[in-house]
Amino acid sequence: MGSQKRLHNRIKYHSYCMLMGQDGNSYKALMKDISLGGALFEVSGDTHLHVGDSCTLMLGSSSSGFPVKRTFEIVRFDSENMGISFLT
């Protein structure tokens, strides 16, 4: 495995969240870590998401209206994990 130079330190953070694709479909995901530049998720089940897609991360609960929303681009996606980069 090659080394990767990261711009921001990662923080381990295990929390469930929702990801919403551009098509309006939402997916439950487990955030595994986060940094100022992006995050790593474990996504369960079938998704219609692909590398290069722009999506929305929603943190909080649906009862609170998901108070935190961030737009991101999928930069890595394999059978278990999805790596994203936050868009400004």
PDB file with one MODEL, atoms N, CA, C and O in Angstrom:
MODEL        1
ATOM      1  N   MET A   1       0.843  -1.177   0.000  1.00  0.00           N
ATOM      2  CA  MET A   1       0.000   0.000   0.000  1.00  0.00           C
ATOM      3  C   MET A   1       0.888   1.239   0.000  1.00  0.00           C
ATOM      4  O   MET A   1       1.752   1.375   0.866  1.00  0.00           O
ATOM      5  N   GLY A   2       0.690   2.145  -0.957  1.00  0.00           N
ATOM      6  CA  GLY A   2       1.503   3.343  -1.052  1.00  0.00           C
ATOM      7  C   GLY A   2       1.123   4.363  -0.007  1.00  0.00           C
ATOM      8  O   GLY A   2       0.013   4.349   0.524  1.00  0.00           O
ATOM      9  N   SER A   3       2.057   5.248   0.283  1.00  0.00           N
ATOM     10  CA  SER A   3       1.754   6.281   1.272  1.00  0.00           C
ATOM     11  C   SER A   3       1.018   7.426   0.593  1.00  0.00           C
ATOM     12  O   SER A   3       1.253   7.750  -0.571  1.00  0.00           O
ATOM     13  N   GLN A   4       0.121   8.023   1.364  1.00  0.00           N
ATOM     14  CA  GLN A   4      -0.638   9.156   0.862  1.00  0.00           C
ATOM     15  C   GLN A   4      -0.339  10.356   1.755  1.00  0.00           C
ATOM     16  O   GLN A   4      -0.344  10.245   2.981  1.00  0.00           O
ATOM     17  N   LYS A   5      -0.085  11.485   1.141  1.00  0.00           N
ATOM     18  CA  LYS A   5       0.141  12.699   1.900  1.00  0.00           C
ATOM     19  C   LYS A   5      -1.211  13.391   2.087  1.00  0.00           C
ATOM     20  O   LYS A   5      -1.881  13.738   1.114  1.00  0.00           O
ATOM     21  N   ARG A   6      -1.596  13.582   3.324  1.00  0.00           N
ATOM     22  CA  ARG A   6      -2.885  14.187   3.635  1.00  0.00           C
ATOM     23  C   ARG A   6      -2.684  15.645   4.046  1.00  0.00           C
ATOM     24  O   ARG A   6      -1.712  15.986   4.719  1.00  0.00           O
ATOM     25  N   LEU A   7      -3.607  16.483   3.635  1.00  0.00           N
ATOM     26  CA  LEU A   7      -3.542  17.893   4.010  1.00  0.00           C
ATOM     27  C   LEU A   7      -4.042  18.136   5.428  1.00  0.00           C
ATOM     28  O   LEU A   7      -3.618  19.085   6.087  1.00  0.00           O
ATOM     29  N   HIS A   8      -4.948  17.273   5.900  1.00  0.00           N
ATOM     30  CA  HIS A   8      -5.587  17.465   7.209  1.00  0.00           C
ATOM     31  C   HIS A   8      -5.516  16.171   8.015  1.00  0.00           C
ATOM     32  O   HIS A   8      -5.583  15.077   7.454  1.00  0.00           O
ATOM     33  N   ASN A   9      -5.381  16.301   9.322  1.00  0.00           N
ATOM     34  CA  ASN A   9      -5.398  15.134  10.198  1.00  0.00           C
ATOM     35  C   ASN A   9      -6.796  14.542  10.266  1.00  0.00           C
ATOM     36  O   ASN A   9      -7.791  15.265  10.281  1.00  0.00           O
ATOM     37  N   ARG A  10      -6.858  13.213  10.307  1.00  0.00           N
ATOM     38  CA  ARG A  10      -8.134  12.510  10.443  1.00  0.00           C
ATOM     39  C   ARG A  10      -8.453  12.306  11.917  1.00  0.00           C
ATOM     40  O   ARG A  10      -7.563  12.116  12.746  1.00  0.00           O
ATOM     41  N   ILE A  11      -9.737  12.350  12.218  1.00  0.00           N
ATOM     42  CA  ILE A  11     -10.228  12.080  13.561  1.00  0.00           C
ATOM     43  C   ILE A  11     -11.170  10.891  13.456  1.00  0.00           C
ATOM     44  O   ILE A  11     -12.118  10.917  12.672  1.00  0.00           O
ATOM     45  N   LYS A  12     -10.917   9.847  14.241  1.00  0.00           N
ATOM     46  CA  LYS A  12     -11.828   8.708  14.276  1.00  0.00           C
ATOM     47  C   LYS A  12     -13.164   9.192  14.816  1.00  0.00           C
ATOM     48  O   LYS A  12     -13.214   9.869  15.843  1.00  0.00           O
ATOM     49  N   TYR A  13     -14.246   8.847  14.128  1.00  0.00           N
ATOM     50  CA  TYR A  13     -15.556   9.363  14.502  1.00  0.00           C
ATOM     51  C   TYR A  13     -16.584   8.366  14.002  1.00  0.00           C
ATOM     52  O   TYR A  13     -16.881   8.336  12.808  1.00  0.00           O
ATOM     53  N   HIS A  14     -17.126   7.563  14.876  1.00  0.00           N
ATOM     54  CA  HIS A  14     -18.117   6.567  14.479  1.00  0.00           C
ATOM     55  C   HIS A  14     -19.509   7.096  14.779  1.00  0.00           C
ATOM     56  O   HIS A  14     -19.929   7.179  15.934  1.00  0.00           O
ATOM     57  N   SER A  15     -20.213   7.452  13.715  1.00  0.00           N
ATOM     58  CA  SER A  15     -21.555   7.997  13.858  1.00  0.00           C
ATOM     59  C   SER A  15     -22.352   7.686  12.601  1.00  0.00           C
ATOM     60  O   SER A  15     -21.827   7.744  11.489  1.00  0.00           O
ATOM     61  N   TYR A  16     -23.619   7.355  12.787  1.00  0.00           N
ATOM     62  CA  TYR A  16     -24.476   7.126  11.627  1.00  0.00           C
ATOM     63  C   TYR A  16     -24.936   8.455  11.062  1.00  0.00           C
ATOM     64  O   TYR A  16     -25.151   9.419  11.796  1.00  0.00           O
ATOM     65  N   CYS A  17     -25.084   8.491   9.749  1.00  0.00           N
ATOM     66  CA  CYS A  17     -25.509   9.700   9.062  1.00  0.00           C
ATOM     67  C   CYS A  17     -26.261   9.292   7.800  1.00  0.00           C
ATOM     68  O   CYS A  17     -26.400   8.105   7.505  1.00  0.00           O
ATOM     69  N   MET A  18     -26.738  10.273   7.070  1.00  0.00           N
ATOM     70  CA  MET A  18     -27.430  10.038   5.809  1.00  0.00           C
ATOM     71  C   MET A  18     -26.644  10.718   4.693  1.00  0.00           C
ATOM     72  O   MET A  18     -26.110  11.813   4.865  1.00  0.00           O
ATOM     73  N   LEU A  19     -26.586  10.046   3.551  1.00  0.00           N
ATOM     74  CA  LEU A  19     -25.992  10.608   2.348  1.00  0.00           C
ATOM     75  C   LEU A  19     -27.099  10.730   1.321  1.00  0.00           C
ATOM     76  O   LEU A  19     -27.864   9.784   1.131  1.00  0.00           O
ATOM     77  N   MET A  20     -27.204  11.867   0.656  1.00  0.00           N
ATOM     78  CA  MET A  20     -28.227  12.051  -0.364  1.00  0.00           C
ATOM     79  C   MET A  20     -27.564  12.303  -1.703  1.00  0.00           C
ATOM     80  O   MET A  20     -26.776  13.235  -1.862  1.00  0.00           O
ATOM     81  N   GLY A  21     -27.899  11.452  -2.667  1.00  0.00           N
ATOM     82  CA  GLY A  21     -27.376  11.599  -4.011  1.00  0.00           C
ATOM     83  C   GLY A  21     -28.096  12.680  -4.781  1.00  0.00           C
ATOM     84  O   GLY A  21     -29.129  13.181  -4.338  1.00  0.00           O
ATOM     85  N   GLN A  22     -27.557  13.044  -5.934  1.00  0.00           N
ATOM     86  CA  GLN A  22     -28.169  14.067  -6.780  1.00  0.00           C
ATOM     87  C   GLN A  22     -29.543  13.638  -7.277  1.00  0.00           C
ATOM     88  O   GLN A  22     -30.373  14.479  -7.622  1.00  0.00           O
ATOM     89  N   ASP A  23     -29.785  12.309  -7.313  1.00  0.00           N
ATOM     90  CA  ASP A  23     -31.075  11.801  -7.772  1.00  0.00           C
ATOM     91  C   ASP A  23     -32.145  11.837  -6.686  1.00  0.00           C
ATOM     92  O   ASP A  23     -33.288  11.452  -6.934  1.00  0.00           O
ATOM     93  N   GLY A  24     -31.786  12.299  -5.472  1.00  0.00           N
ATOM     94  CA  GLY A  24     -32.740  12.403  -4.373  1.00  0.00           C
ATOM     95  C   GLY A  24     -32.808  11.174  -3.489  1.00  0.00           C
ATOM     96  O   GLY A  24     -33.453  11.208  -2.441  1.00  0.00           O
ATOM     97  N   ASN A  25     -32.150  10.077  -3.889  1.00  0.00           N
ATOM     98  CA  ASN A  25     -32.128   8.884  -3.039  1.00  0.00           C
ATOM     99  C   ASN A  25     -31.209   9.118  -1.855  1.00  0.00           C
ATOM    100  O   ASN A  25     -30.143   9.717  -1.997  1.00  0.00           O
ATOM    101  N   SER A  26     -31.626   8.639  -0.672  1.00  0.00           N
ATOM    102  CA  SER A  26     -30.767   8.765   0.502  1.00  0.00           C
ATOM    103  C   SER A  26     -30.334   7.390   0.980  1.00  0.00           C
ATOM    104  O   SER A  26     -31.033   6.392   0.801  1.00  0.00           O
ATOM    105  N   TYR A  27     -29.154   7.372   1.597  1.00  0.00           N
ATOM    106  CA  TYR A  27     -28.523   6.133   2.022  1.00  0.00           C
ATOM    107  C   TYR A  27     -27.989   6.292   3.431  1.00  0.00           C
ATOM    108  O   TYR A  27     -27.371   7.304   3.759  1.00  0.00           O
ATOM    109  N   LYS A  28     -28.231   5.283   4.269  1.00  0.00           N
ATOM    110  CA  LYS A  28     -27.683   5.277   5.619  1.00  0.00           C
ATOM    111  C   LYS A  28     -26.223   4.866   5.531  1.00  0.00           C
ATOM    112  O   LYS A  28     -25.871   3.937   4.804  1.00  0.00           O
ATOM    113  N   ALA A  29     -25.371   5.571   6.282  1.00  0.00           N
ATOM    114  CA  ALA A  29     -23.935   5.292   6.248  1.00  0.00           C
ATOM    115  C   ALA A  29     -23.360   5.438   7.650  1.00  0.00           C
ATOM    116  O   ALA A  29     -23.921   6.135   8.495  1.00  0.00           O
ATOM    117  N   LEU A  30     -22.237   4.772   7.885  1.00  0.00           N
ATOM    118  CA  LEU A  30     -21.508   4.911   9.132  1.00  0.00           C
ATOM    119  C   LEU A  30     -20.238   5.697   8.832  1.00  0.00           C
ATOM    120  O   LEU A  30     -19.379   5.238   8.079  1.00  0.00           O
ATOM    121  N   MET A  31     -20.123   6.891   9.428  1.00  0.00           N
ATOM    122  CA  MET A  31     -18.910   7.680   9.258  1.00  0.00           C
ATOM    123  C   MET A  31     -17.830   7.059  10.129  1.00  0.00           C
ATOM    124  O   MET A  31     -18.032   6.867  11.328  1.00  0.00           O
ATOM    125  N   LYS A  32     -16.679   6.741   9.531  1.00  0.00           N
ATOM    126  CA  LYS A  32     -15.590   6.097  10.254  1.00  0.00           C
ATOM    127  C   LYS A  32     -14.518   7.083  10.691  1.00  0.00           C
ATOM    128  O   LYS A  32     -13.909   6.919  11.748  1.00  0.00           O
ATOM    129  N   ASP A  33     -14.288   8.105   9.877  1.00  0.00           N
ATOM    130  CA  ASP A  33     -13.386   9.179  10.280  1.00  0.00           C
ATOM    131  C   ASP A  33     -13.708  10.419   9.472  1.00  0.00           C
ATOM    132  O   ASP A  33     -14.401  10.365   8.455  1.00  0.00           O
ATOM    133  N   ILE A  34     -13.181  11.551   9.957  1.00  0.00           N
ATOM    134  CA  ILE A  34     -13.470  12.838   9.309  1.00  0.00           C
ATOM    135  C   ILE A  34     -12.253  13.742   9.467  1.00  0.00           C
ATOM    136  O   ILE A  34     -11.489  13.614  10.424  1.00  0.00           O
ATOM    137  N   SER A  35     -12.087  14.647   8.525  1.00  0.00           N
ATOM    138  CA  SER A  35     -11.046  15.675   8.599  1.00  0.00           C
ATOM    139  C   SER A  35     -11.650  16.953   8.013  1.00  0.00           C
ATOM    140  O   SER A  35     -12.805  16.961   7.586  1.00  0.00           O
ATOM    141  N   LEU A  36     -10.872  18.018   7.996  1.00  0.00           N
ATOM    142  CA  LEU A  36     -11.366  19.259   7.396  1.00  0.00           C
ATOM    143  C   LEU A  36     -11.605  19.108   5.899  1.00  0.00           C
ATOM    144  O   LEU A  36     -12.398  19.848   5.316  1.00  0.00           O
ATOM    145  N   GLY A  37     -10.914  18.142   5.271  1.00  0.00           N
ATOM    146  CA  GLY A  37     -11.011  17.987   3.826  1.00  0.00           C
ATOM    147  C   GLY A  37     -11.959  16.916   3.339  1.00  0.00           C
ATOM    148  O   GLY A  37     -12.363  16.934   2.176  1.00  0.00           O
ATOM    149  N   GLY A  38     -12.330  15.966   4.218  1.00  0.00           N
ATOM    150  CA  GLY A  38     -13.183  14.881   3.756  1.00  0.00           C
ATOM    151  C   GLY A  38     -13.519  13.914   4.860  1.00  0.00           C
ATOM    152  O   GLY A  38     -13.347  14.214   6.042  1.00  0.00           O
ATOM    153  N   ALA A  39     -14.008  12.730   4.462  1.00  0.00           N
ATOM    154  CA  ALA A  39     -14.417  11.723   5.439  1.00  0.00           C
ATOM    155  C   ALA A  39     -14.399  10.348   4.789  1.00  0.00           C
ATOM    156  O   ALA A  39     -14.314  10.215   3.568  1.00  0.00           O
ATOM    157  N   LEU A  40     -14.482   9.328   5.640  1.00  0.00           N
ATOM    158  CA  LEU A  40     -14.550   7.944   5.193  1.00  0.00           C
ATOM    159  C   LEU A  40     -15.815   7.332   5.770  1.00  0.00           C
ATOM    160  O   LEU A  40     -16.087   7.452   6.965  1.00  0.00           O
ATOM    161  N   PHE A  41     -16.592   6.670   4.903  1.00  0.00           N
ATOM    162  CA  PHE A  41     -17.853   6.056   5.311  1.00  0.00           C
ATOM    163  C   PHE A  41     -17.873   4.573   4.988  1.00  0.00           C
ATOM    164  O   PHE A  41     -17.219   4.109   4.055  1.00  0.00           O
ATOM    165  N   GLU A  42     -18.635   3.848   5.779  1.00  0.00           N
ATOM    166  CA  GLU A  42     -19.024   2.485   5.441  1.00  0.00           C
ATOM    167  C   GLU A  42     -20.484   2.591   5.007  1.00  0.00           C
ATOM    168  O   GLU A  42     -21.337   3.040   5.772  1.00  0.00           O
ATOM    169  N   VAL A  43     -20.759   2.177   3.784  1.00  0.00           N
ATOM    170  CA  VAL A  43     -22.108   2.289   3.233  1.00  0.00           C
ATOM    171  C   VAL A  43     -22.692   0.893   3.124  1.00  0.00           C
ATOM    172  O   VAL A  43     -22.090   0.000   2.528  1.00  0.00           O
ATOM    173  N   SER A  44     -23.867   0.715   3.703  1.00  0.00           N
ATOM    174  CA  SER A  44     -24.494  -0.608   3.666  1.00  0.00           C
ATOM    175  C   SER A  44     -25.543  -0.664   2.564  1.00  0.00           C
ATOM    176  O   SER A  44     -26.218   0.324   2.274  1.00  0.00           O
ATOM    177  N   GLY A  45     -25.661  -1.815   1.971  1.00  0.00           N
ATOM    178  CA  GLY A  45     -26.678  -2.018   0.947  1.00  0.00           C
ATOM    179  C   GLY A  45     -26.279  -1.470  -0.404  1.00  0.00           C
ATOM    180  O   GLY A  45     -25.195  -0.914  -0.580  1.00  0.00           O
ATOM    181  N   ASP A  46     -27.177  -1.639  -1.349  1.00  0.00           N
ATOM    182  CA  ASP A  46     -26.964  -1.168  -2.717  1.00  0.00           C
ATOM    183  C   ASP A  46     -27.104   0.340  -2.800  1.00  0.00           C
ATOM    184  O   ASP A  46     -28.024   0.914  -2.216  1.00  0.00           O
ATOM    185  N   THR A  47     -26.209   0.977  -3.513  1.00  0.00           N
ATOM    186  CA  THR A  47     -26.335   2.409  -3.772  1.00  0.00           C
ATOM    187  C   THR A  47     -26.197   2.647  -5.262  1.00  0.00           C
ATOM    188  O   THR A  47     -25.703   1.793  -5.999  1.00  0.00           O
ATOM    189  N   HIS A  48     -26.632   3.796  -5.690  1.00  0.00           N
ATOM    190  CA  HIS A  48     -26.472   4.213  -7.079  1.00  0.00           C
ATOM    191  C   HIS A  48     -25.422   5.318  -7.165  1.00  0.00           C
ATOM    192  O   HIS A  48     -25.443   6.136  -8.084  1.00  0.00           O
ATOM    193  N   LEU A  49     -24.505   5.331  -6.199  1.00  0.00           N
ATOM    194  CA  LEU A  49     -23.479   6.363  -6.132  1.00  0.00           C
ATOM    195  C   LEU A  49     -22.197   5.860  -6.775  1.00  0.00           C
ATOM    196  O   LEU A  49     -21.897   4.667  -6.733  1.00  0.00           O
ATOM    197  N   HIS A  50     -21.438   6.782  -7.376  1.00  0.00           N
ATOM    198  CA  HIS A  50     -20.209   6.430  -8.076  1.00  0.00           C
ATOM    199  C   HIS A  50     -19.130   7.477  -7.829  1.00  0.00           C
ATOM    200  O   HIS A  50     -19.432   8.608  -7.448  1.00  0.00           O
ATOM    201  N   VAL A  51     -17.879   7.101  -8.045  1.00  0.00           N
ATOM    202  CA  VAL A  51     -16.777   8.055  -7.956  1.00  0.00           C
ATOM    203  C   VAL A  51     -17.058   9.215  -8.908  1.00  0.00           C
ATOM    204  O   VAL A  51     -17.439   9.009 -10.060  1.00  0.00           O
ATOM    205  N   GLY A  52     -16.866  10.433  -8.412  1.00  0.00           N
ATOM    206  CA  GLY A  52     -17.122  11.638  -9.202  1.00  0.00           C
ATOM    207  C   GLY A  52     -18.471  12.269  -8.922  1.00  0.00           C
ATOM    208  O   GLY A  52     -18.679  13.435  -9.257  1.00  0.00           O
ATOM    209  N   ASP A  53     -19.407  11.525  -8.310  1.00  0.00           N
ATOM    210  CA  ASP A  53     -20.724  12.081  -7.981  1.00  0.00           C
ATOM    211  C   ASP A  53     -20.610  13.121  -6.881  1.00  0.00           C
ATOM    212  O   ASP A  53     -19.795  12.980  -5.969  1.00  0.00           O
ATOM    213  N   SER A  54     -21.425  14.166  -6.963  1.00  0.00           N
ATOM    214  CA  SER A  54     -21.579  15.130  -5.884  1.00  0.00           C
ATOM    215  C   SER A  54     -22.796  14.720  -5.073  1.00  0.00           C
ATOM    216  O   SER A  54     -23.828  14.356  -5.635  1.00  0.00           O
ATOM    217  N   CYS A  55     -22.677  14.778  -3.753  1.00  0.00           N
ATOM    218  CA  CYS A  55     -23.753  14.358  -2.860  1.00  0.00           C
ATOM    219  C   CYS A  55     -23.812  15.298  -1.662  1.00  0.00           C
ATOM    220  O   CYS A  55     -23.012  16.226  -1.541  1.00  0.00           O
ATOM    221  N   THR A  56     -24.772  15.040  -0.783  1.00  0.00           N
ATOM    222  CA  THR A  56     -24.918  15.821   0.440  1.00  0.00           C
ATOM    223  C   THR A  56     -24.812  14.907   1.641  1.00  0.00           C
ATOM    224  O   THR A  56     -25.458  13.860   1.690  1.00  0.00           O
ATOM    225  N   LEU A  57     -23.999  15.296   2.610  1.00  0.00           N
ATOM    226  CA  LEU A  57     -23.876  14.610   3.887  1.00  0.00           C
ATOM    227  C   LEU A  57     -24.813  15.310   4.857  1.00  0.00           C
ATOM    228  O   LEU A  57     -24.783  16.534   4.980  1.00  0.00           O
ATOM    229  N   MET A  58     -25.653  14.533   5.552  1.00  0.00           N
ATOM    230  CA  MET A  58     -26.575  15.102   6.525  1.00  0.00           C
ATOM    231  C   MET A  58     -26.295  14.481   7.884  1.00  0.00           C
ATOM    232  O   MET A  58     -26.451  13.274   8.070  1.00  0.00           O
ATOM    233  N   LEU A  59     -25.878  15.317   8.837  1.00  0.00           N
ATOM    234  CA  LEU A  59     -25.600  14.873  10.195  1.00  0.00           C
ATOM    235  C   LEU A  59     -26.696  15.374  11.122  1.00  0.00           C
ATOM    236  O   LEU A  59     -27.253  16.452  10.914  1.00  0.00           O
ATOM    237  N   GLY A  60     -26.996  14.601  12.122  1.00  0.00           N
ATOM    238  CA  GLY A  60     -28.067  14.934  13.057  1.00  0.00           C
ATOM    239  C   GLY A  60     -29.154  13.910  12.887  1.00  0.00           C
ATOM    240  O   GLY A  60     -28.891  12.797  12.433  1.00  0.00           O
ATOM    241  N   SER A  61     -30.360  14.258  13.237  1.00  0.00           N
ATOM    242  CA  SER A  61     -31.476  13.324  13.076  1.00  0.00           C
ATOM    243  C   SER A  61     -32.547  13.956  12.212  1.00  0.00           C
ATOM    244  O   SER A  61     -32.652  15.179  12.123  1.00  0.00           O
ATOM    245  N   SER A  62     -33.345  13.105  11.574  1.00  0.00           N
ATOM    246  CA  SER A  62     -34.407  13.634  10.718  1.00  0.00           C
ATOM    247  C   SER A  62     -35.414  14.428  11.545  1.00  0.00           C
ATOM    248  O   SER A  62     -36.042  15.353  11.030  1.00  0.00           O
ATOM    249  N   SER A  63     -35.576  14.072  12.843  1.00  0.00           N
ATOM    250  CA  SER A  63     -36.510  14.816  13.689  1.00  0.00           C
ATOM    251  C   SER A  63     -36.022  16.235  13.955  1.00  0.00           C
ATOM    252  O   SER A  63     -36.822  17.130  14.227  1.00  0.00           O
ATOM    253  N   SER A  64     -34.688  16.442  13.874  1.00  0.00           N
ATOM    254  CA  SER A  64     -34.154  17.792  14.077  1.00  0.00           C
ATOM    255  C   SER A  64     -33.930  18.507  12.748  1.00  0.00           C
ATOM    256  O   SER A  64     -33.413  19.624  12.716  1.00  0.00           O
ATOM    257  N   GLY A  65     -34.322  17.857  11.651  1.00  0.00           N
ATOM    258  CA  GLY A  65     -34.171  18.475  10.341  1.00  0.00           C
ATOM    259  C   GLY A  65     -32.758  18.429   9.803  1.00  0.00           C
ATOM    260  O   GLY A  65     -32.410  19.230   8.936  1.00  0.00           O
ATOM    261  N   PHE A  66     -31.924  17.508  10.295  1.00  0.00           N
ATOM    262  CA  PHE A  66     -30.526  17.395   9.874  1.00  0.00           C
ATOM    263  C   PHE A  66     -29.863  18.771   9.876  1.00  0.00           C
ATOM    264  O   PHE A  66     -29.693  19.380   8.820  1.00  0.00           O
ATOM    265  N   PRO A  67     -29.488  19.264  11.063  1.00  0.00           N
ATOM    266  CA  PRO A  67     -28.938  20.621  11.167  1.00  0.00           C
ATOM    267  C   PRO A  67     -27.609  20.842  10.453  1.00  0.00           C
ATOM    268  O   PRO A  67     -27.268  21.985  10.148  1.00  0.00           O
ATOM    269  N   VAL A  68     -26.851  19.784  10.178  1.00  0.00           N
ATOM    270  CA  VAL A  68     -25.558  19.945   9.506  1.00  0.00           C
ATOM    271  C   VAL A  68     -25.634  19.274   8.142  1.00  0.00           C
ATOM    272  O   VAL A  68     -25.898  18.075   8.045  1.00  0.00           O
ATOM    273  N   LYS A  69     -25.401  20.051   7.090  1.00  0.00           N
ATOM    274  CA  LYS A  69     -25.392  19.526   5.726  1.00  0.00           C
ATOM    275  C   LYS A  69     -24.154  20.042   5.022  1.00  0.00           C
ATOM    276  O   LYS A  69     -23.856  21.236   5.067  1.00  0.00           O
ATOM    277  N   ARG A  70     -23.426  19.131   4.366  1.00  0.00           N
ATOM    278  CA  ARG A  70     -22.227  19.500   3.615  1.00  0.00           C
ATOM    279  C   ARG A  70     -22.246  18.804   2.269  1.00  0.00           C
ATOM    280  O   ARG A  70     -22.633  17.639   2.175  1.00  0.00           O
ATOM    281  N   THR A  71     -21.832  19.505   1.230  1.00  0.00           N
ATOM    282  CA  THR A  71     -21.745  18.931  -0.099  1.00  0.00           C
ATOM    283  C   THR A  71     -20.350  18.347  -0.285  1.00  0.00           C
ATOM    284  O   THR A  71     -19.360  18.919   0.170  1.00  0.00           O
ATOM    285  N   PHE A  72     -20.282  17.201  -0.959  1.00  0.00           N
ATOM    286  CA  PHE A  72     -19.010  16.537  -1.165  1.00  0.00           C
ATOM    287  C   PHE A  72     -18.977  15.843  -2.513  1.00  0.00           C
ATOM    288  O   PHE A  72     -19.996  15.706  -3.190  1.00  0.00           O
ATOM    289  N   GLU A  73     -17.777  15.406  -2.887  1.00  0.00           N
ATOM    290  CA  GLU A  73     -17.576  14.602  -4.088  1.00  0.00           C
ATOM    291  C   GLU A  73     -16.992  13.261  -3.669  1.00  0.00           C
ATOM    292  O   GLU A  73     -16.092  13.204  -2.831  1.00  0.00           O
ATOM    293  N   ILE A  74     -17.505  12.182  -4.250  1.00  0.00           N
ATOM    294  CA  ILE A  74     -16.977  10.856  -3.970  1.00  0.00           C
ATOM    295  C   ILE A  74     -15.651  10.700  -4.715  1.00  0.00           C
ATOM    296  O   ILE A  74     -15.593  10.856  -5.935  1.00  0.00           O
ATOM    297  N   VAL A  75     -14.583  10.390  -3.967  1.00  0.00           N
ATOM    298  CA  VAL A  75     -13.266  10.246  -4.589  1.00  0.00           C
ATOM    299  C   VAL A  75     -12.771   8.801  -4.584  1.00  0.00           C
ATOM    300  O   VAL A  75     -11.841   8.462  -5.316  1.00  0.00           O
ATOM    301  N   ARG A  76     -13.381   7.955  -3.772  1.00  0.00           N
ATOM    302  CA  ARG A  76     -13.023   6.535  -3.724  1.00  0.00           C
ATOM    303  C   ARG A  76     -14.242   5.750  -3.278  1.00  0.00           C
ATOM    304  O   ARG A  76     -14.957   6.180  -2.373  1.00  0.00           O
ATOM    305  N   PHE A  77     -14.489   4.615  -3.894  1.00  0.00           N
ATOM    306  CA  PHE A  77     -15.641   3.792  -3.520  1.00  0.00           C
ATOM    307  C   PHE A  77     -15.332   2.354  -3.877  1.00  0.00           C
ATOM    308  O   PHE A  77     -15.184   2.014  -5.051  1.00  0.00           O
ATOM    309  N   ASP A  78     -15.233   1.502  -2.854  1.00  0.00           N
ATOM    310  CA  ASP A  78     -15.043   0.081  -3.107  1.00  0.00           C
ATOM    311  C   ASP A  78     -16.219  -0.675  -2.483  1.00  0.00           C
ATOM    312  O   ASP A  78     -17.236  -0.063  -2.154  1.00  0.00           O
ATOM    313  N   SER A  79     -16.098  -1.966  -2.320  1.00  0.00           N
ATOM    314  CA  SER A  79     -17.225  -2.767  -1.850  1.00  0.00           C
ATOM    315  C   SER A  79     -17.672  -2.429  -0.432  1.00  0.00           C
ATOM    316  O   SER A  79     -18.805  -2.735  -0.061  1.00  0.00           O
ATOM    317  N   GLU A  80     -16.814  -1.810   0.361  1.00  0.00           N
ATOM    318  CA  GLU A  80     -17.154  -1.501   1.749  1.00  0.00           C
ATOM    319  C   GLU A  80     -17.120  -0.027   2.100  1.00  0.00           C
ATOM    320  O   GLU A  80     -17.976   0.461   2.839  1.00  0.00           O
ATOM    321  N   ASN A  81     -16.134   0.682   1.572  1.00  0.00           N
ATOM    322  CA  ASN A  81     -15.884   2.047   2.021  1.00  0.00           C
ATOM    323  C   ASN A  81     -15.982   3.082   0.911  1.00  0.00           C
ATOM    324  O   ASN A  81     -15.695   2.814  -0.256  1.00  0.00           O
ATOM    325  N   MET A  82     -16.396   4.271   1.322  1.00  0.00           N
ATOM    326  CA  MET A  82     -16.495   5.406   0.415  1.00  0.00           C
ATOM    327  C   MET A  82     -15.675   6.552   1.000  1.00  0.00           C
ATOM    328  O   MET A  82     -15.896   6.962   2.140  1.00  0.00           O
ATOM    329  N   GLY A  83     -14.726   7.067   0.214  1.00  0.00           N
ATOM    330  CA  GLY A  83     -13.946   8.228   0.607  1.00  0.00           C
ATOM    331  C   GLY A  83     -14.489   9.443  -0.110  1.00  0.00           C
ATOM    332  O   GLY A  83     -14.765   9.396  -1.309  1.00  0.00           O
ATOM    333  N   ILE A  84     -14.644  10.535   0.626  1.00  0.00           N
ATOM    334  CA  ILE A  84     -15.216  11.750   0.030  1.00  0.00           C
ATOM    335  C   ILE A  84     -14.321  12.946   0.301  1.00  0.00           C
ATOM    336  O   ILE A  84     -13.523  12.950   1.238  1.00  0.00           O
ATOM    337  N   SER A  85     -14.472  13.952  -0.534  1.00  0.00           N
ATOM    338  CA  SER A  85     -13.789  15.225  -0.384  1.00  0.00           C
ATOM    339  C   SER A  85     -14.851  16.315  -0.312  1.00  0.00           C
ATOM    340  O   SER A  85     -15.706  16.411  -1.193  1.00  0.00           O
ATOM    341  N   PHE A  86     -14.797  17.142   0.742  1.00  0.00           N
ATOM    342  CA  PHE A  86     -15.783  18.214   0.886  1.00  0.00           C
ATOM    343  C   PHE A  86     -15.565  19.267  -0.190  1.00  0.00           C
ATOM    344  O   PHE A  86     -14.431  19.598  -0.535  1.00  0.00           O
ATOM    345  N   LEU A  87     -16.671  19.790  -0.714  1.00  0.00           N
ATOM    346  CA  LEU A  87     -16.626  20.864  -1.702  1.00  0.00           C
ATOM    347  C   LEU A  87     -16.875  22.186  -0.981  1.00  0.00           C
ATOM    348  O   LEU A  87     -17.635  22.239  -0.014  1.00  0.00           O
ATOM    349  N   THR A  88     -16.235  23.248  -1.454  1.00  0.00           N
ATOM    350  CA  THR A  88     -16.413  24.547  -0.802  1.00  0.00           C
ATOM    351  C   THR A  88     -17.494  25.339  -1.469  1.00  0.00           C
ATOM    352  O   THR A  88     -17.783  26.461  -1.052  1.00  0.00           O
TER     353      THR A  88
ENDMDL
END
